[in-house]
Amino acid sequence: MENLLSEFISALAREGLETALTRVHYLWLVSMLAGSLTVLAYGANYMVDGAVHLARRTGMRRVLIGATVVAIGTSLPEMFVSTIAAWKGNPGLALGNGVGSVLCDTGLIFGLTCFLSPLPNNKFVLNRTGWVQVISATMLVALALIIKAVTPGTPYLPRVVGFIFLGLLCFYLYLSVGWAKQGGMDDGEVGDLPLMPLGKSLFLFSAGLAGILISCSILVPVAAEIAMRLGVPDDVIAATLVAFGTSLPELTTALVCVKKGYPSIILGTIVGSDVLNILFVIGAAAAARPLAIPDNFYLFHFPAMLAVLYLFRGFIFMNKGGSFKRWQGGSILGVYFLYLILQFGFNLG
């Protein structure tokens, strides 16, 4: 064991992380992956806590903090993972993480929390951010289909699309500020927390951001190495394990909200995170380097994402008032698990 560790450290110093990982035992890779996901989740939580309290000290309204700082903060793990993956030449990992995170947020997190505790059908959020959620995902798929139709060979999501998405992100955040000022969102749930000292807020924010950066720099090459050894495409690993890991901040927040009785926070976080996963995560990754779009995205990942989002939208129309039903959460959760089963069945069977 000591010899293996010393060989890995020597190879890491000589040849870099990617090459050194090819000499690591599979169990070490799994341990490194689990450790990276753990640091990523804790880092995101600490960073968001620090950012929220720093923003509160500036006098920003609590609802505005939740709509901007918290939403962006919980999406930073996905953004860093996808951007680093794109820069390192793993387009399947970059695109799969963004699409997989949308599926995980809506299919797993909404489905599970709604099944555990019926969520309120907040029309103010769903008639604004909810439509941006569906339109942005539909726009991504439509652009991908157009690119495939007009491009000979492998279709790529060009950098200009990435910059367009980032521009739309800025416009969405501008709209979010206006929506927050209308006072239609709950403004008291986040404010129940005691205000943190300034020094502690700065430390948590800095330490959390450092944890995100370090864990992401390890997570991407480790996931790519595991995928190669198992014979699984990068996008499958990204759309399941990596997407789940980078969505842990949202999942943890949702479960805590269920426990503490703050259900309205869950809905805004899920819908807002989906928007950011398309415009922020995939936009930043495509802006860093054009993303190749594998065929199985057209055949499997894109249809699954739209199926979950449009099913969610259908439940919104069904519930004219009151809250989402437990069976609706169970239905979306079942679709997500079917997606996982079929994905691994097609790629590993």
C-alpha positions as CSV (number, residue, x, y, z in Angstrom):
1,M,0.0,0.0,0.0
2,E,2.8,2.4,0.9
3,N,4.6,1.5,-2.4
4,L,1.5,2.3,-4.4
5,L,1.1,5.6,-2.6
6,S,4.7,6.6,-3.1
7,E,4.5,5.6,-6.8
8,F,1.4,7.8,-7.2
9,I,3.0,10.8,-5.6
10,S,6.1,10.4,-7.7
11,A,4.0,10.1,-10.9
12,L,1.9,13.1,-9.8
13,A,5.0,15.2,-9.4
14,R,6.5,14.1,-12.7
15,E,3.6,13.7,-15.1
16,G,0.5,15.4,-13.7
17,L,-2.7,14.1,-12.1
18,E,-4.3,12.6,-15.3
19,T,-1.3,10.4,-16.0
20,A,-0.8,9.5,-12.3
21,L,-4.4,8.3,-12.0
22,T,-3.8,5.6,-14.7
23,R,-1.5,3.8,-12.1
24,V,-3.8,4.0,-9.2
25,H,-5.8,1.0,-8.0
26,Y,-9.6,1.1,-8.6
27,L,-10.4,1.3,-4.9
28,W,-8.2,4.3,-4.5
29,L,-10.0,6.0,-7.4
30,V,-13.4,5.3,-5.8
31,S,-12.1,6.7,-2.5
32,M,-10.8,9.8,-4.2
33,L,-14.1,10.3,-5.9
34,A,-16.1,9.9,-2.7
35,G,-13.7,12.3,-0.9
36,S,-13.9,14.9,-3.7
37,L,-17.7,14.8,-3.6
38,T,-17.8,15.2,0.1
39,V,-15.4,18.2,0.1
40,L,-17.4,19.6,-2.8
41,A,-20.7,19.4,-0.9
42,Y,-19.3,20.8,2.4
43,G,-17.4,23.5,0.5
44,A,-20.5,24.6,-1.3
45,N,-22.5,24.7,2.0
46,Y,-19.8,26.8,3.8
47,M,-19.4,29.1,0.9
48,V,-23.2,29.8,0.6
49,D,-23.5,30.3,4.3
50,G,-20.7,32.8,4.3
51,A,-22.0,34.6,1.2
52,V,-25.5,34.9,2.6
53,H,-24.3,36.5,5.8
54,L,-21.9,38.8,4.0
55,A,-24.7,39.9,1.7
56,R,-27.1,40.5,4.7
57,R,-24.5,42.7,6.2
58,T,-24.7,44.9,3.1
59,G,-28.4,45.6,3.8
60,M,-29.7,43.6,0.8
61,R,-33.3,42.2,1.3
62,R,-33.3,38.6,2.3
63,V,-35.4,37.5,-0.6
64,L,-33.0,39.1,-3.0
65,I,-30.1,37.3,-1.3
66,G,-31.9,34.0,-1.9
67,A,-32.7,34.8,-5.5
68,T,-29.2,35.7,-6.5
69,V,-26.4,34.8,-4.1
70,V,-27.7,31.5,-2.8
71,A,-28.9,30.4,-6.2
72,I,-25.6,31.1,-7.9
73,G,-23.7,29.7,-5.0
74,T,-25.4,26.3,-5.0
75,S,-24.8,26.1,-8.8
76,L,-21.0,26.9,-8.5
77,P,-20.1,23.2,-8.1
78,E,-21.8,22.3,-11.4
79,M,-20.2,25.3,-13.1
80,F,-16.7,24.6,-11.9
81,V,-16.9,20.9,-12.8
82,S,-18.3,21.5,-16.3
83,T,-16.0,24.3,-17.1
84,I,-12.9,22.4,-15.9
85,A,-14.1,19.3,-17.8
86,A,-14.6,21.3,-21.0
87,W,-11.2,22.9,-20.6
88,K,-9.5,19.5,-20.1
89,G,-11.2,18.1,-23.2
90,N,-14.1,16.1,-21.6
91,P,-17.2,17.5,-23.4
92,G,-19.4,14.6,-22.4
93,L,-18.6,15.2,-18.7
94,A,-19.2,18.9,-19.1
95,L,-22.5,18.7,-20.9
96,G,-23.7,15.6,-19.0
97,N,-23.1,17.3,-15.7
98,G,-25.3,20.3,-16.7
99,V,-28.1,18.2,-18.1
100,G,-27.8,15.6,-15.4
101,S,-28.0,18.2,-12.7
102,V,-31.4,19.5,-14.2
103,L,-32.7,15.9,-14.0
104,C,-31.3,15.5,-10.5
105,D,-32.8,18.7,-9.2
106,T,-36.2,18.2,-10.7
107,G,-36.5,14.4,-10.8
108,L,-34.7,13.5,-7.6
109,I,-34.8,16.5,-5.3
110,F,-38.3,17.8,-6.1
111,G,-39.7,14.3,-6.5
112,L,-38.3,13.2,-3.1
113,T,-39.1,16.3,-1.1
114,C,-42.6,16.5,-2.6
115,F,-43.2,12.8,-1.8
116,L,-42.0,13.4,1.8
117,S,-43.9,16.7,2.3
118,P,-46.3,18.2,-0.4
119,L,-44.9,21.5,-1.6
120,P,-46.9,24.7,-2.1
121,N,-47.8,25.6,-5.7
122,N,-46.2,29.1,-5.6
123,K,-47.7,30.7,-8.6
124,F,-45.5,33.8,-8.3
125,V,-42.3,31.7,-8.7
126,L,-43.7,29.1,-11.1
127,N,-45.3,31.7,-13.5
128,R,-41.9,33.5,-13.8
129,T,-38.8,31.5,-13.0
130,G,-40.7,28.3,-13.9
131,W,-41.3,29.4,-17.5
132,V,-37.6,30.5,-17.8
133,Q,-36.7,27.0,-16.6
134,V,-38.7,25.2,-19.3
135,I,-37.8,27.7,-22.1
136,S,-34.1,27.6,-21.4
137,A,-34.0,23.8,-21.5
138,T,-36.1,23.7,-24.7
139,M,-33.8,26.3,-26.3
140,L,-30.8,24.2,-25.5
141,V,-32.3,21.1,-27.2
142,A,-33.6,23.1,-30.1
143,L,-30.1,24.7,-30.8
144,A,-28.5,21.3,-30.5
145,L,-30.9,19.8,-33.1
146,I,-30.3,22.7,-35.5
147,I,-26.5,22.4,-35.1
148,K,-26.8,18.6,-35.8
149,A,-28.9,19.3,-38.9
150,V,-26.5,21.8,-40.4
151,T,-23.2,20.4,-39.2
152,P,-21.4,17.5,-41.0
153,G,-19.7,15.1,-38.7
154,T,-19.8,15.6,-34.9
155,P,-22.0,18.5,-33.8
156,Y,-20.5,21.1,-31.4
157,L,-22.1,23.6,-29.1
158,P,-20.0,26.6,-30.2
159,R,-18.5,29.2,-27.9
160,V,-20.9,31.9,-29.2
161,V,-23.8,29.9,-27.8
162,G,-22.0,29.8,-24.5
163,F,-21.7,33.6,-24.5
164,I,-25.3,34.0,-25.5
165,F,-26.4,31.8,-22.6
166,L,-24.2,33.8,-20.2
167,G,-25.8,37.0,-21.6
168,L,-29.3,35.5,-21.0
169,L,-28.2,34.6,-17.5
170,C,-27.4,38.3,-16.8
171,F,-30.8,39.3,-18.1
172,Y,-32.5,36.6,-16.0
173,L,-30.7,37.9,-12.9
174,Y,-31.9,41.4,-13.8
175,L,-35.4,40.1,-14.0
176,S,-35.0,38.3,-10.7
177,V,-34.1,41.5,-9.0
178,G,-37.3,43.1,-10.3
179,W,-39.4,40.1,-9.3
180,A,-37.9,40.1,-5.8
181,K,-38.8,43.8,-5.4
182,Q,-42.4,43.0,-6.2
183,G,-42.5,41.1,-2.9
184,G,-44.1,38.0,-4.2
185,M,-41.6,35.6,-2.6
186,D,-41.4,34.7,1.0
187,D,-39.0,37.1,2.8
188,G,-38.8,35.7,6.2
189,E,-37.5,32.1,6.1
190,V,-33.8,32.8,5.5
191,G,-33.9,35.7,7.9
192,D,-34.6,33.4,10.9
193,L,-30.9,32.6,11.1
194,P,-28.8,34.7,13.5
195,L,-26.4,37.1,11.8
196,M,-22.8,35.6,11.6
197,P,-19.8,37.7,12.6
198,L,-18.0,39.4,9.7
199,G,-14.7,37.5,10.2
200,K,-16.5,34.1,10.3
201,S,-18.5,35.0,7.2
202,L,-15.3,35.8,5.3
203,F,-13.6,32.7,6.5
204,L,-16.5,30.4,5.5
205,F,-16.8,32.0,2.1
206,S,-13.1,31.7,1.3
207,A,-12.7,28.2,2.7
208,G,-15.8,27.0,0.9
209,L,-14.7,28.4,-2.4
210,A,-11.2,26.9,-2.0
211,G,-12.8,23.5,-1.2
212,I,-14.9,23.8,-4.4
213,L,-11.9,24.6,-6.6
214,I,-9.7,21.9,-5.1
215,S,-12.3,19.1,-5.1
216,C,-13.4,20.0,-8.7
217,S,-9.8,19.8,-10.0
218,I,-9.6,16.3,-8.6
219,L,-13.2,15.1,-9.3
220,V,-13.1,15.6,-13.1
221,P,-10.0,13.5,-13.9
222,V,-10.9,10.8,-11.4
223,A,-14.4,10.5,-12.9
224,A,-13.0,10.4,-16.4
225,E,-10.5,7.6,-15.4
226,I,-13.2,5.5,-13.7
227,A,-15.4,5.9,-16.8
228,M,-12.6,4.8,-19.1
229,R,-11.8,1.7,-16.9
230,L,-15.5,0.7,-16.7
231,G,-16.1,1.2,-20.4
232,V,-18.8,3.7,-19.6
233,P,-19.1,7.0,-21.6
234,D,-18.1,10.2,-19.7
235,D,-21.6,11.6,-20.1
236,V,-23.2,8.6,-18.2
237,I,-20.9,9.1,-15.2
238,A,-21.5,12.9,-15.4
239,A,-25.2,12.7,-15.7
240,T,-25.5,10.4,-12.6
241,L,-22.7,10.2,-10.0
242,V,-21.1,13.6,-10.7
243,A,-24.4,15.4,-11.2
244,F,-25.7,13.9,-8.0
245,G,-22.5,15.0,-6.2
246,T,-22.7,18.6,-7.5
247,S,-26.4,18.7,-6.6
248,L,-25.8,17.7,-3.0
249,P,-26.0,21.4,-1.8
250,E,-29.5,21.6,-3.2
251,L,-30.5,18.2,-1.9
252,T,-29.2,19.0,1.6
253,T,-30.9,22.3,1.6
254,A,-34.2,20.7,0.5
255,L,-34.1,18.0,3.2
256,V,-33.3,20.5,5.9
257,C,-36.2,22.7,4.7
258,V,-38.6,19.8,4.9
259,K,-37.4,19.0,8.4
260,K,-37.7,22.7,9.6
261,G,-41.0,23.4,7.7
262,Y,-39.7,25.8,5.1
263,P,-41.2,24.2,1.9
264,S,-41.4,27.4,-0.2
265,I,-37.6,27.7,-0.2
266,I,-37.3,24.3,-1.8
267,L,-39.4,25.2,-4.9
268,G,-37.5,28.4,-5.6
269,T,-34.1,26.7,-5.2
270,I,-35.0,23.8,-7.5
271,V,-36.5,25.9,-10.3
272,G,-33.8,28.6,-10.1
273,S,-31.0,26.0,-10.1
274,D,-32.4,24.4,-13.2
275,V,-32.2,27.8,-15.0
276,L,-28.6,28.3,-13.8
277,N,-27.6,24.8,-14.8
278,I,-28.6,25.6,-18.4
279,L,-27.5,29.2,-18.7
280,F,-24.7,29.3,-16.2
281,V,-23.2,25.8,-16.1
282,I,-23.5,24.8,-19.7
283,G,-23.0,28.4,-20.9
284,A,-19.7,28.8,-19.0
285,A,-18.5,25.4,-20.2
286,A,-19.3,26.1,-23.8
287,A,-17.7,29.6,-23.5
288,A,-14.5,27.9,-22.2
289,R,-14.4,25.5,-25.1
290,P,-16.9,24.2,-27.8
291,L,-18.7,21.2,-26.5
292,A,-19.1,18.1,-28.7
293,I,-22.6,16.7,-28.4
294,P,-22.6,12.9,-28.5
295,D,-25.4,11.0,-30.2
296,N,-26.8,9.6,-27.0
297,F,-27.7,13.1,-25.8
298,Y,-30.1,13.3,-28.8
299,L,-31.4,9.8,-28.2
300,F,-31.6,9.7,-24.4
301,H,-30.4,12.6,-22.2
302,F,-32.2,15.5,-23.9
303,P,-35.5,13.6,-24.2
304,A,-35.3,12.5,-20.5
305,M,-34.6,16.1,-19.4
306,L,-37.5,17.5,-21.4
307,A,-39.8,14.7,-20.2
308,V,-39.1,15.5,-16.5
309,L,-39.5,19.3,-17.0
310,Y,-42.7,19.1,-19.0
311,L,-44.2,16.6,-16.6
312,F,-43.4,19.1,-13.8
313,R,-45.0,21.8,-15.9
314,G,-48.0,19.6,-16.4
315,F,-48.4,19.2,-12.6
316,I,-48.3,23.0,-12.2
317,F,-51.3,23.3,-14.6
318,M,-53.1,20.5,-12.8
319,N,-52.7,22.2,-9.4
320,K,-54.7,25.4,-9.8
321,G,-54.3,26.2,-6.2
322,G,-53.0,24.6,-3.0
323,S,-50.0,22.4,-3.2
324,F,-48.4,19.6,-5.3
325,K,-49.6,16.1,-4.4
326,R,-47.4,13.3,-3.0
327,W,-48.3,11.1,-6.0
328,Q,-47.0,13.8,-8.3
329,G,-43.6,13.9,-6.5
330,G,-43.6,10.1,-6.6
331,S,-44.3,10.1,-10.3
332,I,-41.4,12.4,-11.1
333,L,-39.1,10.5,-8.8
334,G,-40.1,7.3,-10.6
335,V,-39.3,8.8,-14.0
336,Y,-35.8,9.8,-12.7
337,F,-35.1,6.3,-11.4
338,L,-36.3,4.8,-14.7
339,Y,-33.8,7.2,-16.4
340,L,-31.0,5.8,-14.2
341,I,-32.0,2.2,-14.8
342,L,-32.3,2.6,-18.6
343,Q,-29.1,4.6,-18.8
344,F,-26.9,2.0,-17.1
345,G,-28.8,-0.8,-18.8
346,F,-28.1,0.6,-22.3
347,N,-24.4,1.5,-21.6
348,L,-23.4,-1.4,-19.3
349,G,-25.6,-4.2,-20.4
